[in-house]
Amino acid sequence: PQFWAPPAAADTPDPLPSSSQPHQHLGLPWVPSRDMNVLTWRVVTGDKEAGRQQLSEMVSDWMDALQVRVPGVRVLLVATHVDLVPAPEVDEQIAWVQQMVQERLHAMHTAEKACGIPALEVLQQGKSFPVNCLDGNGIALLRAELIRFARELPLWAEPIPAEVVKLQTEILTLSRSRDWLSLRDFVELASRC
């Protein structure tokens, strides 16, 4: 069963910790501060204006989706396929995405003041890490930064309560045979765990 699907596009990132696996991550809404999401985007090639428009929509859509799903969660941006354009153009696109992210965050912070829902915490002030999977350039730095950021997360190294782990396991088991879980079933399941 598929519980949440990303927008239809070939290069859309998966903000959930399921990587390239089917989208079966239900999330843990009671511990969102444990999460860190990596939002990947592919550098624009060809028609710059059309590519920027598509990129703008994709990044905005994913930021909005994360904001709705897990308000206040940490997000790290990563630029992929940097080998497809010259380095100065990669830098230009990273700066453009950073500016776009800052504008989107400004709107989220304004909404936060109005309704109290925490805005996303975009790491590195929205600057993307450029990576080239063909030659590995940028991968080691990205890995080191992910580890550093993870260690800064609230509750780092704190064990998840056994009851929560048991509930998550039960929900995952049920998700293999059921497409949805009613609130009543969830409450009953939680009370048994």
ChimeraX attribute file (.defattr): number of C-alpha atoms within 10 A of each C-alpha:
attribute: neighborCount
match mode: 1-to-1
recipient: residues
	/A:1	12
	/A:2	13
	/A:3	12
	/A:4	12
	/A:5	10
	/A:6	14
	/A:7	14
	/A:8	7
	/A:9	9
	/A:10	6
	/A:11	12
	/A:12	17
	/A:13	20
	/A:14	19
	/A:15	19
	/A:16	21
	/A:17	15
	/A:18	11
	/A:19	11
	/A:20	9
	/A:21	10
	/A:22	12
	/A:23	17
	/A:24	17
	/A:25	15
	/A:26	14
	/A:27	14
	/A:28	13
	/A:29	10
	/A:30	9
	/A:31	13
	/A:32	16
	/A:33	17
	/A:34	17
	/A:35	19
	/A:36	21
	/A:37	17
	/A:38	20
	/A:39	21
	/A:40	22
	/A:41	21
	/A:42	19
	/A:43	22
	/A:44	23
	/A:45	14
	/A:46	8
	/A:47	8
	/A:48	12
	/A:49	11
	/A:50	12
	/A:51	15
	/A:52	17
	/A:53	11
	/A:54	14
	/A:55	19
	/A:56	15
	/A:57	12
	/A:58	18
	/A:59	21
	/A:60	16
	/A:61	14
	/A:62	19
	/A:63	23
	/A:64	17
	/A:65	15
	/A:66	21
	/A:67	18
	/A:68	13
	/A:69	13
	/A:70	22
	/A:71	21
	/A:72	20
	/A:73	20
	/A:74	22
	/A:75	21
	/A:76	23
	/A:77	24
	/A:78	21
	/A:79	22
	/A:80	20
	/A:81	17
	/A:82	21
	/A:83	16
	/A:84	14
	/A:85	13
	/A:86	9
	/A:87	12
	/A:88	9
	/A:89	15
	/A:90	20
	/A:91	14
	/A:92	11
	/A:93	19
	/A:94	22
	/A:95	15
	/A:96	15
	/A:97	22
	/A:98	19
	/A:99	15
	/A:100	16
	/A:101	21
	/A:102	16
	/A:103	12
	/A:104	18
	/A:105	21
	/A:106	13
	/A:107	12
	/A:108	21
	/A:109	17
	/A:110	13
	/A:111	14
	/A:112	16
	/A:113	11
	/A:114	9
	/A:115	9
	/A:116	10
	/A:117	16
	/A:118	16
	/A:119	25
	/A:120	22
	/A:121	17
	/A:122	23
	/A:123	15
	/A:124	12
	/A:125	14
	/A:126	21
	/A:127	20
	/A:128	23
	/A:129	18
	/A:130	26
	/A:131	22
	/A:132	15
	/A:133	13
	/A:134	9
	/A:135	9
	/A:136	9
	/A:137	14
	/A:138	17
	/A:139	15
	/A:140	11
	/A:141	13
	/A:142	17
	/A:143	11
	/A:144	11
	/A:145	14
	/A:146	16
	/A:147	11
	/A:148	11
	/A:149	15
	/A:150	17
	/A:151	12
	/A:152	11
	/A:153	15
	/A:154	13
	/A:155	13
	/A:156	11
	/A:157	9
	/A:158	8
	/A:159	8
	/A:160	11
	/A:161	8
	/A:162	10
	/A:163	13
	/A:164	15
	/A:165	13
	/A:166	15
	/A:167	17
	/A:168	17
	/A:169	12
	/A:170	15
	/A:171	18
	/A:172	15
	/A:173	11
	/A:174	13
	/A:175	18
	/A:176	11
	/A:177	9
	/A:178	11
	/A:179	10
	/A:180	13
	/A:181	12
	/A:182	8
	/A:183	9
	/A:184	9
	/A:185	11
	/A:186	14
	/A:187	12
	/A:188	11
	/A:189	14
	/A:190	16
	/A:191	10
	/A:192	10
	/A:193	14
